[in-house]
């Protein structure tokens, strides 16, 4: 028998709608969930582009900018 998994913070209405969609399209819920994940990844490469894309600043520039921000935050009384 397969292991049962739970998804936190999914309300009964949302879960019922998910089950209904799977039944409506005559697919298993696992298949529908996998399809949702694949579509989400395909349609939202935003963070991957940001995290894996070309760097805007060099490492040296980033360190210098961090020092300036730290100093400004300290001068204005913000947490650093």
C-alpha positions as CSV (number, residue, x, y, z in Angstrom):
1,X,0.0,0.0,0.0
2,X,1.3,3.5,-0.8
3,X,2.1,6.1,1.8
4,X,-0.5,8.8,2.4
5,X,0.7,12.4,2.2
6,X,-1.1,15.5,3.3
7,X,-0.9,19.1,2.0
8,X,-1.0,21.7,4.7
9,X,-3.4,24.7,4.5
10,X,-5.6,23.2,1.8
11,X,-9.3,23.9,2.8
12,X,-12.1,21.4,2.3
13,X,-13.6,23.5,-0.5
14,X,-10.3,23.6,-2.4
15,X,-9.7,19.9,-1.9
16,X,-13.2,19.1,-3.2
17,X,-12.7,21.3,-6.2
18,X,-9.3,19.5,-6.9
19,X,-11.0,16.1,-6.7
20,X,-13.8,17.4,-8.9
21,X,-11.4,18.6,-11.5
22,X,-9.7,15.2,-11.5
23,X,-13.0,13.4,-11.9
24,X,-14.2,15.8,-14.6
25,X,-11.1,15.1,-16.7
26,X,-11.1,11.4,-15.8
27,X,-7.5,11.4,-14.4
28,X,-6.1,10.3,-11.1
29,X,-5.4,13.1,-8.6
30,X,-1.7,12.4,-8.7
31,X,-1.6,12.8,-12.5
32,X,-3.5,16.1,-12.2
33,X,-1.2,17.4,-9.5
34,X,1.9,16.5,-11.5
35,X,0.4,18.3,-14.5
36,X,-0.3,21.4,-12.4
37,X,3.3,21.4,-11.2
38,X,4.7,21.0,-14.8
39,X,2.4,23.8,-16.1
40,X,3.4,26.1,-13.2
41,X,7.1,25.5,-13.9
42,X,6.6,26.1,-17.6
43,X,4.7,29.4,-17.1
44,X,6.8,30.9,-14.3
45,X,10.5,30.9,-15.0
46,X,10.7,34.3,-13.3
47,X,12.6,33.3,-10.2
48,X,14.9,30.8,-12.1
49,X,15.9,33.7,-14.4
50,X,16.6,35.9,-11.5
51,X,18.5,33.4,-9.4
52,X,20.4,31.7,-12.2
53,X,20.7,34.5,-14.7
54,X,23.5,36.9,-15.5
55,X,24.8,38.9,-12.6
56,X,24.1,42.6,-12.6
57,X,26.9,43.5,-10.2
58,X,30.3,42.0,-9.7
59,X,31.2,40.5,-6.3
60,X,33.3,43.5,-5.4
61,X,30.5,45.9,-6.4
62,X,28.0,43.9,-4.3
63,X,30.2,44.0,-1.2
64,X,30.7,47.8,-1.6
65,X,27.0,48.4,-2.1
66,X,26.3,46.3,1.0
67,X,28.7,48.4,3.1
68,X,27.0,51.6,1.9
69,X,23.5,50.3,2.7
70,X,24.7,49.2,6.1
71,X,26.1,52.6,6.8
72,X,22.9,54.4,5.6
73,X,20.7,52.2,7.7
74,X,22.9,52.8,10.8
75,X,22.8,56.6,10.2
76,X,19.0,56.6,9.9
77,X,18.5,54.4,13.0
78,X,17.3,51.3,11.2
79,X,18.3,47.8,12.3
80,X,21.4,46.5,10.6
